[in-house]
Amino acid sequence: MAETCPHCGGSGWKIVEVDGVSGAERCDCQLAERARKLEESSGIPPLYSHATFDTFRLPADNPTAHRGLAEAMLTVKTFARLFPGDNKPGLLLIGEPGTGKTHLAVAALHILLSKGFECIFFDYQNLLARIRSGYDAASNSTDREAYRFALDAEVLMLDDLGAHRVTDWVEDTVTAIITHRCNQRKPLIATTNLADPDAGDGIIERDSRLPEKVYAKLTLAERVGPRARSRLFEMCKVVRMPLVEDYRLRKAGRRA
Protein backbone atom coordinates (compact mmCIF):
# COMPACT_ATOMS: atom_id res chain seq x y z
CA MET A 1 0.00 0.00 0.00
CA ALA A 2 1.46 3.37 -1.03
CA GLU A 3 2.16 5.82 1.79
CA THR A 4 0.01 8.97 1.69
CA CYS A 5 1.91 12.26 1.76
CA PRO A 6 1.34 13.91 5.18
CA HIS A 7 1.57 17.41 3.65
CA CYS A 8 -1.03 17.17 0.90
CA GLY A 9 -2.95 13.99 1.80
CA GLY A 10 -2.22 12.60 -1.66
CA SER A 11 -3.91 15.47 -3.52
CA GLY A 12 -0.63 16.89 -4.88
CA TRP A 13 -1.49 20.34 -3.52
CA LYS A 14 -0.79 21.91 -0.13
CA ILE A 15 -2.24 25.02 1.48
CA VAL A 16 0.22 27.83 2.10
CA GLU A 17 -0.25 31.26 3.62
CA VAL A 18 1.60 34.33 2.37
CA ASP A 19 1.03 37.73 4.00
CA GLY A 20 -2.15 36.47 5.62
CA VAL A 21 -3.60 35.15 2.35
CA SER A 22 -4.16 31.41 1.92
CA GLY A 23 -3.48 29.67 -1.36
CA ALA A 24 -2.51 26.35 -2.88
CA GLU A 25 0.80 25.26 -4.39
CA ARG A 26 2.24 22.03 -5.72
CA CYS A 27 3.43 19.73 -2.98
CA ASP A 28 7.10 18.70 -2.88
CA CYS A 29 6.02 15.07 -3.22
CA GLN A 30 4.85 15.83 -6.76
CA LEU A 31 8.22 17.32 -7.69
CA ALA A 32 9.98 14.27 -6.25
CA GLU A 33 7.76 11.93 -8.26
CA ARG A 34 8.29 13.97 -11.44
CA ALA A 35 12.06 13.97 -10.86
CA ARG A 36 12.01 10.18 -10.44
CA LYS A 37 10.14 9.68 -13.71
CA LEU A 38 12.40 12.13 -15.55
CA GLU A 39 15.47 10.29 -14.22
CA GLU A 40 14.12 6.99 -15.53
CA SER A 41 13.57 8.41 -19.01
CA SER A 42 16.76 10.50 -19.19
CA GLY A 43 18.87 7.85 -20.90
CA ILE A 44 21.77 8.31 -18.46
CA PRO A 45 23.91 5.12 -18.76
CA PRO A 46 24.09 2.87 -15.67
CA LEU A 47 27.82 3.59 -15.46
CA TYR A 48 26.99 7.19 -14.57
CA SER A 49 23.83 6.63 -12.53
CA HIS A 50 25.71 7.61 -9.35
CA ALA A 51 27.80 10.39 -10.89
CA THR A 52 27.34 13.34 -8.53
CA PHE A 53 29.50 16.19 -7.33
CA ASP A 54 29.92 14.35 -4.02
CA THR A 55 31.35 11.27 -5.77
CA PHE A 56 33.75 13.25 -7.99
CA ARG A 57 37.29 12.32 -6.94
CA LEU A 58 39.91 15.06 -6.71
CA PRO A 59 43.56 13.91 -6.77
CA ALA A 60 45.10 14.10 -3.31
CA ASP A 61 48.73 13.77 -4.44
CA ASN A 62 48.83 16.57 -7.05
CA PRO A 63 48.01 20.06 -5.71
CA THR A 64 47.97 21.65 -9.18
CA ALA A 65 45.58 19.05 -10.61
CA HIS A 66 43.49 19.19 -7.43
CA ARG A 67 43.09 22.95 -7.73
CA GLY A 68 42.31 22.85 -11.46
CA LEU A 69 39.68 20.12 -11.14
CA ALA A 70 38.16 21.78 -8.08
CA GLU A 71 37.73 25.00 -10.09
CA ALA A 72 36.16 23.09 -12.99
CA MET A 73 33.78 21.29 -10.61
CA LEU A 74 32.80 24.58 -8.94
CA THR A 75 32.00 26.15 -12.33
CA VAL A 76 29.79 23.22 -13.35
CA LYS A 77 28.16 23.02 -9.93
CA THR A 78 27.38 26.76 -10.00
CA PHE A 79 25.86 26.40 -13.48
CA ALA A 80 23.56 23.64 -12.20
CA ARG A 81 22.66 25.52 -9.01
CA LEU A 82 21.73 28.74 -10.81
CA PHE A 83 20.07 27.04 -13.78
CA PRO A 84 18.27 28.44 -15.72
CA GLY A 85 19.48 31.87 -14.63
CA ASP A 86 22.73 32.14 -16.61
CA ASN A 87 22.78 34.34 -19.72
CA LYS A 88 24.32 31.40 -21.58
CA PRO A 89 21.94 28.42 -21.41
CA GLY A 90 24.55 25.76 -22.20
CA LEU A 91 27.74 24.19 -20.90
CA LEU A 92 30.71 22.86 -22.91
CA LEU A 93 33.40 20.81 -21.18
CA ILE A 94 36.63 20.50 -23.18
CA GLY A 95 39.56 18.29 -22.18
CA GLU A 96 41.64 15.20 -22.76
CA PRO A 97 40.07 11.74 -22.35
CA GLY A 98 39.79 10.64 -18.75
CA THR A 99 39.69 14.08 -17.11
CA GLY A 100 36.21 13.58 -15.62
CA LYS A 101 34.17 15.61 -18.11
CA THR A 102 31.29 13.15 -18.39
CA HIS A 103 31.09 12.65 -14.63
CA LEU A 104 30.76 16.40 -14.03
CA ALA A 105 28.30 16.88 -16.89
CA VAL A 106 26.05 14.08 -15.61
CA ALA A 107 26.35 15.41 -12.05
CA ALA A 108 24.90 18.67 -13.36
CA LEU A 109 22.22 16.73 -15.24
CA HIS A 110 21.17 14.99 -12.00
CA ILE A 111 20.73 18.39 -10.33
CA LEU A 112 18.57 19.66 -13.20
CA LEU A 113 16.47 16.48 -13.12
CA SER A 114 15.90 16.94 -9.39
CA LYS A 115 14.59 20.44 -10.17
CA GLY A 116 12.02 18.96 -12.53
CA PHE A 117 13.67 19.71 -15.89
CA GLU A 118 13.39 17.15 -18.69
CA CYS A 119 16.95 16.06 -19.57
CA ILE A 120 18.04 13.64 -22.28
CA PHE A 121 21.51 12.04 -22.41
CA PHE A 122 22.91 10.98 -25.79
CA ASP A 123 26.25 9.55 -26.71
CA TYR A 124 27.19 11.56 -29.80
CA GLN A 125 27.98 8.61 -32.06
CA ASN A 126 24.92 6.70 -30.90
CA LEU A 127 22.68 9.70 -31.57
CA LEU A 128 23.98 10.06 -35.13
CA ALA A 129 23.55 6.32 -35.71
CA ARG A 130 19.96 6.46 -34.45
CA ILE A 131 19.10 9.50 -36.54
CA ARG A 132 20.53 7.85 -39.64
CA SER A 133 18.70 4.55 -39.00
CA GLY A 134 15.51 6.52 -38.39
CA TYR A 135 15.29 7.19 -42.12
CA ASP A 136 14.72 3.45 -42.62
CA ALA A 137 11.01 2.62 -42.75
CA ALA A 138 11.71 -0.54 -40.77
CA SER A 139 13.33 1.34 -37.86
CA ASN A 140 11.61 1.45 -34.48
CA SER A 141 9.78 4.55 -33.27
CA THR A 142 12.50 5.71 -30.86
CA ASP A 143 15.04 5.81 -33.69
CA ARG A 144 12.65 7.81 -35.84
CA GLU A 145 12.10 10.22 -32.96
CA ALA A 146 15.78 10.60 -31.99
CA TYR A 147 16.27 13.71 -34.13
CA ARG A 148 13.16 15.33 -32.65
CA PHE A 149 14.35 14.49 -29.12
CA ALA A 150 17.70 16.15 -29.87
CA LEU A 151 15.96 19.26 -31.17
CA ASP A 152 13.22 19.71 -28.59
CA ALA A 153 14.30 18.11 -25.29
CA GLU A 154 14.22 20.70 -22.52
CA VAL A 155 17.89 19.96 -21.78
CA LEU A 156 20.10 17.92 -24.13
CA MET A 157 23.41 16.35 -23.16
CA LEU A 158 25.80 15.25 -25.92
CA ASP A 159 28.69 13.16 -24.65
CA ASP A 160 31.93 12.95 -26.67
CA LEU A 161 30.89 15.59 -29.21
CA GLY A 162 32.82 15.29 -32.47
CA ALA A 163 33.77 11.64 -32.02
CA HIS A 164 32.79 10.76 -35.58
CA ARG A 165 34.45 11.19 -38.93
CA VAL A 166 33.31 14.26 -40.80
CA THR A 167 30.86 13.91 -43.67
CA ASP A 168 28.53 16.50 -45.15
CA TRP A 169 25.59 14.65 -43.58
CA VAL A 170 27.18 14.66 -40.12
CA GLU A 171 28.12 18.33 -40.31
CA ASP A 172 24.68 19.36 -41.56
CA THR A 173 22.88 17.28 -38.92
CA VAL A 174 24.98 18.52 -36.00
CA THR A 175 24.76 22.13 -37.21
CA ALA A 176 20.97 21.87 -37.51
CA ILE A 177 20.61 20.52 -33.95
CA ILE A 178 22.96 23.03 -32.34
CA THR A 179 21.62 26.00 -34.34
CA HIS A 180 18.00 25.13 -33.49
CA ARG A 181 18.79 24.85 -29.79
CA CYS A 182 20.82 28.07 -29.83
CA ASN A 183 18.07 30.02 -31.61
CA GLN A 184 15.39 28.68 -29.26
CA ARG A 185 17.63 29.12 -26.19
CA LYS A 186 17.26 25.45 -25.37
CA PRO A 187 20.07 24.35 -23.04
CA LEU A 188 22.81 22.03 -24.28
CA ILE A 189 25.43 20.35 -22.13
CA ALA A 190 28.27 18.82 -24.16
CA THR A 191 31.64 17.17 -23.57
CA THR A 192 34.43 16.84 -26.11
CA ASN A 193 38.00 15.55 -26.31
CA LEU A 194 38.74 17.87 -29.22
CA ALA A 195 40.92 20.92 -28.86
CA ASP A 196 40.00 24.53 -29.49
CA PRO A 197 42.36 27.50 -29.51
CA ASP A 198 39.73 29.77 -27.92
CA ALA A 199 39.48 27.38 -24.96
CA GLY A 200 43.14 27.90 -24.17
CA ASP A 201 44.50 24.93 -26.08
CA GLY A 202 47.98 25.46 -27.44
CA ILE A 203 47.60 24.19 -30.99
CA ILE A 204 50.46 24.28 -33.47
CA GLU A 205 49.46 25.49 -36.90
CA ARG A 206 50.57 23.20 -39.72
CA ASP A 207 52.49 24.60 -42.63
CA SER A 208 49.86 24.98 -45.31
CA ARG A 209 49.39 26.89 -48.53
CA LEU A 210 45.65 27.09 -47.87
CA PRO A 211 44.23 30.49 -46.88
CA GLU A 212 42.53 29.09 -43.75
CA LYS A 213 44.45 27.87 -40.72
CA VAL A 214 45.23 24.16 -40.54
CA TYR A 215 46.19 22.79 -37.13
CA ALA A 216 48.45 19.87 -36.24
CA LYS A 217 45.92 18.71 -33.62
CA LEU A 218 42.37 17.88 -34.63
CA THR A 219 40.07 20.69 -33.52
CA LEU A 220 36.41 20.93 -32.61
CA ALA A 221 35.68 23.09 -35.67
CA GLU A 222 37.22 20.48 -37.99
CA ARG A 223 34.96 17.76 -36.59
CA VAL A 224 31.60 19.50 -36.17
CA GLY A 225 32.07 22.31 -38.68
CA PRO A 226 32.79 26.01 -38.10
CA ARG A 227 29.12 27.02 -37.92
CA ALA A 228 28.23 24.52 -35.19
CA ARG A 229 31.42 25.36 -33.31
CA SER A 230 30.59 29.07 -33.43
CA ARG A 231 27.08 28.44 -32.12
CA LEU A 232 28.44 26.29 -29.29
CA PHE A 233 30.67 29.09 -28.07
CA GLU A 234 27.80 31.54 -28.42
CA MET A 235 25.39 29.52 -26.27
CA CYS A 236 27.68 27.67 -23.85
CA LYS A 237 29.82 28.50 -20.86
CA VAL A 238 33.13 26.82 -21.73
CA VAL A 239 34.99 24.79 -19.08
CA ARG A 240 38.55 23.78 -19.95
CA MET A 241 39.52 20.69 -17.96
CA PRO A 242 43.12 20.59 -16.68
CA LEU A 243 45.60 17.95 -17.76
CA VAL A 244 45.45 15.28 -15.07
CA GLU A 245 45.85 11.55 -14.54
CA ASP A 246 43.12 9.52 -16.26
CA TYR A 247 40.01 9.94 -14.09
CA ARG A 248 38.80 6.38 -14.71
CA LEU A 249 42.12 4.97 -13.51
CA ARG A 250 42.07 7.30 -10.51
CA LYS A 251 38.61 6.06 -9.49
CA ALA A 252 39.67 2.45 -9.95
CA GLY A 253 42.67 3.07 -7.72
CA ARG A 254 40.42 4.43 -4.98
CA ARG A 255 38.31 1.27 -5.07
CA ALA A 256 41.30 -1.07 -4.96
C-alpha positions as CSV (number, residue, x, y, z in Angstrom):
1,M,0.0,0.0,0.0
2,A,1.5,3.4,-1.0
3,E,2.2,5.8,1.8
4,T,0.0,9.0,1.7
5,C,1.9,12.3,1.8
6,P,1.3,13.9,5.2
7,H,1.6,17.4,3.6
8,C,-1.0,17.2,0.9
9,G,-2.9,14.0,1.8
10,G,-2.2,12.6,-1.7
11,S,-3.9,15.5,-3.5
12,G,-0.6,16.9,-4.9
13,W,-1.5,20.3,-3.5
14,K,-0.8,21.9,-0.1
15,I,-2.2,25.0,1.5
16,V,0.2,27.8,2.1
17,E,-0.2,31.3,3.6
18,V,1.6,34.3,2.4
19,D,1.0,37.7,4.0
20,G,-2.1,36.5,5.6
21,V,-3.6,35.2,2.4
22,S,-4.2,31.4,1.9
23,G,-3.5,29.7,-1.4
24,A,-2.5,26.3,-2.9
25,E,0.8,25.3,-4.4
26,R,2.2,22.0,-5.7
27,C,3.4,19.7,-3.0
28,D,7.1,18.7,-2.9
29,C,6.0,15.1,-3.2
30,Q,4.9,15.8,-6.8
31,L,8.2,17.3,-7.7
32,A,10.0,14.3,-6.3
33,E,7.8,11.9,-8.3
34,R,8.3,14.0,-11.4
35,A,12.1,14.0,-10.9
36,R,12.0,10.2,-10.4
37,K,10.1,9.7,-13.7
38,L,12.4,12.1,-15.5
39,E,15.5,10.3,-14.2
40,E,14.1,7.0,-15.5
41,S,13.6,8.4,-19.0
42,S,16.8,10.5,-19.2
43,G,18.9,7.9,-20.9
44,I,21.8,8.3,-18.5
45,P,23.9,5.1,-18.8
46,P,24.1,2.9,-15.7
47,L,27.8,3.6,-15.5
48,Y,27.0,7.2,-14.6
49,S,23.8,6.6,-12.5
50,H,25.7,7.6,-9.4
51,A,27.8,10.4,-10.9
52,T,27.3,13.3,-8.5
53,F,29.5,16.2,-7.3
54,D,29.9,14.4,-4.0
55,T,31.4,11.3,-5.8
56,F,33.7,13.3,-8.0
57,R,37.3,12.3,-6.9
58,L,39.9,15.1,-6.7
59,P,43.6,13.9,-6.8
60,A,45.1,14.1,-3.3
61,D,48.7,13.8,-4.4
62,N,48.8,16.6,-7.1
63,P,48.0,20.1,-5.7
64,T,48.0,21.6,-9.2
65,A,45.6,19.1,-10.6
66,H,43.5,19.2,-7.4
67,R,43.1,22.9,-7.7
68,G,42.3,22.8,-11.5
69,L,39.7,20.1,-11.1
70,A,38.2,21.8,-8.1
71,E,37.7,25.0,-10.1
72,A,36.2,23.1,-13.0
73,M,33.8,21.3,-10.6
74,L,32.8,24.6,-8.9
75,T,32.0,26.1,-12.3
76,V,29.8,23.2,-13.4
77,K,28.2,23.0,-9.9
78,T,27.4,26.8,-10.0
79,F,25.9,26.4,-13.5
80,A,23.6,23.6,-12.2
81,R,22.7,25.5,-9.0
82,L,21.7,28.7,-10.8
83,F,20.1,27.0,-13.8
84,P,18.3,28.4,-15.7
85,G,19.5,31.9,-14.6
86,D,22.7,32.1,-16.6
87,N,22.8,34.3,-19.7
88,K,24.3,31.4,-21.6
89,P,21.9,28.4,-21.4
90,G,24.6,25.8,-22.2
91,L,27.7,24.2,-20.9
92,L,30.7,22.9,-22.9
93,L,33.4,20.8,-21.2
94,I,36.6,20.5,-23.2
95,G,39.6,18.3,-22.2
96,E,41.6,15.2,-22.8
97,P,40.1,11.7,-22.4
98,G,39.8,10.6,-18.7
99,T,39.7,14.1,-17.1
100,G,36.2,13.6,-15.6
101,K,34.2,15.6,-18.1
102,T,31.3,13.2,-18.4
103,H,31.1,12.7,-14.6
104,L,30.8,16.4,-14.0
105,A,28.3,16.9,-16.9
106,V,26.0,14.1,-15.6
107,A,26.3,15.4,-12.1
108,A,24.9,18.7,-13.4
109,L,22.2,16.7,-15.2
110,H,21.2,15.0,-12.0
111,I,20.7,18.4,-10.3
112,L,18.6,19.7,-13.2
113,L,16.5,16.5,-13.1
114,S,15.9,16.9,-9.4
115,K,14.6,20.4,-10.2
116,G,12.0,19.0,-12.5
117,F,13.7,19.7,-15.9
118,E,13.4,17.1,-18.7
119,C,16.9,16.1,-19.6
120,I,18.0,13.6,-22.3
121,F,21.5,12.0,-22.4
122,F,22.9,11.0,-25.8
123,D,26.3,9.6,-26.7
124,Y,27.2,11.6,-29.8
125,Q,28.0,8.6,-32.1
126,N,24.9,6.7,-30.9
127,L,22.7,9.7,-31.6
128,L,24.0,10.1,-35.1
129,A,23.6,6.3,-35.7
130,R,20.0,6.5,-34.4
131,I,19.1,9.5,-36.5
132,R,20.5,7.8,-39.6
133,S,18.7,4.6,-39.0
134,G,15.5,6.5,-38.4
135,Y,15.3,7.2,-42.1
136,D,14.7,3.5,-42.6
137,A,11.0,2.6,-42.8
138,A,11.7,-0.5,-40.8
139,S,13.3,1.3,-37.9
140,N,11.6,1.5,-34.5
141,S,9.8,4.6,-33.3
142,T,12.5,5.7,-30.9
143,D,15.0,5.8,-33.7
144,R,12.6,7.8,-35.8
145,E,12.1,10.2,-33.0
146,A,15.8,10.6,-32.0
147,Y,16.3,13.7,-34.1
148,R,13.2,15.3,-32.6
149,F,14.4,14.5,-29.1
150,A,17.7,16.1,-29.9
151,L,16.0,19.3,-31.2
152,D,13.2,19.7,-28.6
153,A,14.3,18.1,-25.3
154,E,14.2,20.7,-22.5
155,V,17.9,20.0,-21.8
156,L,20.1,17.9,-24.1
157,M,23.4,16.4,-23.2
158,L,25.8,15.3,-25.9
159,D,28.7,13.2,-24.7
160,D,31.9,13.0,-26.7
161,L,30.9,15.6,-29.2
162,G,32.8,15.3,-32.5
163,A,33.8,11.6,-32.0
164,H,32.8,10.8,-35.6
165,R,34.5,11.2,-38.9
166,V,33.3,14.3,-40.8
167,T,30.9,13.9,-43.7
168,D,28.5,16.5,-45.1
169,W,25.6,14.7,-43.6
170,V,27.2,14.7,-40.1
171,E,28.1,18.3,-40.3
172,D,24.7,19.4,-41.6
173,T,22.9,17.3,-38.9
174,V,25.0,18.5,-36.0
175,T,24.8,22.1,-37.2
176,A,21.0,21.9,-37.5
177,I,20.6,20.5,-34.0
178,I,23.0,23.0,-32.3
179,T,21.6,26.0,-34.3
180,H,18.0,25.1,-33.5
181,R,18.8,24.8,-29.8
182,C,20.8,28.1,-29.8
183,N,18.1,30.0,-31.6
184,Q,15.4,28.7,-29.3
185,R,17.6,29.1,-26.2
186,K,17.3,25.4,-25.4
187,P,20.1,24.4,-23.0
188,L,22.8,22.0,-24.3
189,I,25.4,20.3,-22.1
190,A,28.3,18.8,-24.2
191,T,31.6,17.2,-23.6
192,T,34.4,16.8,-26.1
193,N,38.0,15.5,-26.3
194,L,38.7,17.9,-29.2
195,A,40.9,20.9,-28.9
196,D,40.0,24.5,-29.5
197,P,42.4,27.5,-29.5
198,D,39.7,29.8,-27.9
199,A,39.5,27.4,-25.0
200,G,43.1,27.9,-24.2
201,D,44.5,24.9,-26.1
202,G,48.0,25.5,-27.4
203,I,47.6,24.2,-31.0
204,I,50.5,24.3,-33.5
205,E,49.5,25.5,-36.9
206,R,50.6,23.2,-39.7
207,D,52.5,24.6,-42.6
208,S,49.9,25.0,-45.3
209,R,49.4,26.9,-48.5
210,L,45.6,27.1,-47.9
211,P,44.2,30.5,-46.9
212,E,42.5,29.1,-43.8
213,K,44.4,27.9,-40.7
214,V,45.2,24.2,-40.5
215,Y,46.2,22.8,-37.1
216,A,48.4,19.9,-36.2
217,K,45.9,18.7,-33.6
218,L,42.4,17.9,-34.6
219,T,40.1,20.7,-33.5
220,L,36.4,20.9,-32.6
221,A,35.7,23.1,-35.7
222,E,37.2,20.5,-38.0
223,R,35.0,17.8,-36.6
224,V,31.6,19.5,-36.2
225,G,32.1,22.3,-38.7
226,P,32.8,26.0,-38.1
227,R,29.1,27.0,-37.9
228,A,28.2,24.5,-35.2
229,R,31.4,25.4,-33.3
230,S,30.6,29.1,-33.4
231,R,27.1,28.4,-32.1
232,L,28.4,26.3,-29.3
233,F,30.7,29.1,-28.1
234,E,27.8,31.5,-28.4
235,M,25.4,29.5,-26.3
236,C,27.7,27.7,-23.9
237,K,29.8,28.5,-20.9
238,V,33.1,26.8,-21.7
239,V,35.0,24.8,-19.1
240,R,38.6,23.8,-20.0
241,M,39.5,20.7,-18.0
242,P,43.1,20.6,-16.7
243,L,45.6,18.0,-17.8
244,V,45.5,15.3,-15.1
245,E,45.9,11.6,-14.5
246,D,43.1,9.5,-16.3
247,Y,40.0,9.9,-14.1
248,R,38.8,6.4,-14.7
249,L,42.1,5.0,-13.5
250,R,42.1,7.3,-10.5
251,K,38.6,6.1,-9.5
252,A,39.7,2.4,-9.9
253,G,42.7,3.1,-7.7
254,R,40.4,4.4,-5.0
255,R,38.3,1.3,-5.1
256,A,41.3,-1.1,-5.0
